[in-house]
């Protein structure tokens, strides 16, 4: 099982993508006919607006532990997984680390900011692009600065952060930018995800960015030629 995390600020966009994924798996015979119906016994479908605490995490684990009724594997869908508590996320870690055979887990969220780094590192993150997606606005706005920072010295990077006005937005742009190549930037991306947790704990945003400037990779000579 590879858990998918679908990112979009639009619940409608996420639900449409969830339906497409379920339809694709039905066509390929991976899940049973009728799994598009949220009442199917092999499908645990949790709609947006429901609380996602430790009790729901246990329900998800129990669903995956059951023998499928008519499908190859159990399916769990969360329309808005961003409301999962840290306790619930931690409770699901072992399931993500040792997934049941043929199981399918689809998580929807408006952003990845509320997820623990350990959860994100075990998901295939899919950003569903829309014109109204603020994340894409952050991304395009800061691309020139991000490209320059890769070649800057530590002193130049610190000077940039000192003058930066929208530090919270820049952190989001930094994360999205390095999400483009997860394999290549995996080590730094993990550090970025950890700093998101620090930001939620009210750690000074300037201190977080200065730390990232210290550990951010520099553009290689080959890529700059």
SVG drawing of the C-alpha trace seen along z (x, -y; Angstrom):
<svg xmlns="http://www.w3.org/2000/svg" viewBox="-24 -44 54 56">
<polyline fill="none" stroke="black" stroke-width="0.4" points="0.0,0.0 1.1,-3.5 -0.9,-6.1 -1.9,-9.0 -2.2,-12.5 -4.3,-14.7 -3.7,-18.4 -6.2,-21.1 -8.1,-23.9 -11.2,-22.8 -13.1,-19.9 -15.0,-19.5 -11.7,-19.1 -10.5,-16.5 -13.7,-14.5 -13.6,-14.4 -10.1,-13.1 -11.0,-10.5 -13.9,-9.3 -11.5,-9.0 -9.0,-6.9 -11.7,-4.6 -13.1,-4.2 -9.6,-3.4 -9.1,-0.7 -12.5,0.8 -11.7,1.0 -8.3,2.6 -9.9,5.1 -8.0,3.9 -11.2,3.1 -14.7,4.5 -17.6,3.1 -19.7,0.9 -16.8,-0.5 -17.7,-3.9 -20.7,-3.6 -19.6,-4.8 -21.6,-2.0 -19.6,0.8 -18.3,3.2 -14.7,3.0 -14.7,-0.7 -14.4,-3.0 -15.3,-6.4 -14.9,-9.4 -16.4,-12.6 -15.2,-16.1 -16.5,-17.6 -16.1,-14.4 -13.6,-14.5 -10.5,-12.4 -9.1,-11.6 -7.6,-8.4 -11.0,-6.6 -11.2,-7.1 -7.6,-6.0 -8.4,-2.7 -11.4,-2.3 -9.2,-2.7 -6.7,-0.2 -9.5,2.3 -10.9,1.9 -7.5,2.7 -7.2,5.8 -10.4,7.3 -10.5,9.8 -12.0,8.0 -15.6,9.0 -15.3,9.0 -12.2,7.0 -8.5,7.7 -7.9,5.3 -9.5,2.9 -10.0,-0.8 -10.0,-3.8 -10.8,-7.3 -10.6,-10.5 -11.9,-13.6 -10.3,-15.9 -7.4,-14.2 -5.9,-17.6 -8.1,-17.6 -6.4,-14.4 -4.9,-15.0 -1.2,-14.3 -2.3,-11.3 -4.4,-9.9 -1.5,-10.3 0.9,-8.6 -1.6,-5.7 -1.6,-5.2 2.2,-5.2 2.6,-1.4 -0.1,-0.8 1.7,-3.1 5.1,-1.4 3.7,2.2 0.7,1.8 -1.8,4.6 -1.4,6.3 -3.5,4.7 -4.8,2.0 -5.6,-1.5 -5.5,-4.7 -6.5,-8.0 -6.1,-11.2 -7.5,-14.5 -6.4,-17.8 -6.3,-21.5 -2.6,-21.6 0.1,-19.5 0.9,-21.9 -1.0,-19.9 0.6,-16.6 3.5,-15.1 6.8,-14.8 6.7,-11.0 3.3,-10.8 4.2,-12.9 7.4,-10.9 5.3,-7.8 2.7,-9.3 2.7,-10.0 1.9,-13.7 -0.2,-14.9 -1.0,-18.6 -4.2,-19.1 -3.5,-22.4 -6.3,-25.0 -6.1,-28.7 -7.3,-29.5 -4.7,-27.5 -2.8,-29.8 0.1,-27.4 0.7,-28.0 0.6,-31.7 3.3,-31.5 5.3,-29.3 5.3,-31.5 5.9,-34.7 9.0,-33.4 10.6,-31.3 13.2,-34.0 14.3,-34.4 14.5,-30.7 16.7,-30.2 19.0,-32.9 19.2,-31.6 20.5,-28.2 23.7,-30.0 24.0,-32.5 26.5,-32.3 25.3,-31.9 25.8,-35.6 23.7,-36.5 21.0,-34.1 20.8,-35.6 20.7,-39.1 17.7,-38.0 15.8,-36.6 16.4,-39.7 14.8,-41.9 12.0,-39.4 8.5,-40.7 6.3,-37.7 8.3,-35.0 5.3,-32.6 4.4,-32.7 8.1,-32.2 8.3,-29.0 5.3,-27.6 6.9,-28.4 10.1,-26.8 8.4,-23.5 6.4,-23.4 9.5,-24.2 11.5,-21.3 8.4,-19.0 9.0,-19.0 11.7,-16.5 11.2,-14.5 13.9,-11.9 16.6,-14.4 15.8,-16.7 14.6,-14.1 17.1,-15.0 16.4,-18.7 12.6,-18.1 12.5,-16.2 14.2,-19.1 11.6,-21.4 8.7,-19.3 10.3,-19.3 10.4,-23.1 6.6,-23.1 6.1,-21.3 8.3,-23.9 6.2,-26.7 3.0,-25.1 4.7,-25.2 5.3,-28.9 9.0,-28.8 10.2,-32.1 9.7,-32.0 12.9,-34.0 14.9,-31.5 13.4,-28.7 14.3,-30.3 17.8,-31.1 18.3,-27.4 17.0,-26.4 19.4,-28.8 22.2,-26.9 21.2,-23.5 19.7,-24.3 21.7,-22.7 23.6,-24.9 23.1,-24.7 25.6,-22.3 28.0,-23.6 26.6,-21.2 23.0,-22.5 24.2,-26.1 26.0,-25.5"/>
</svg>
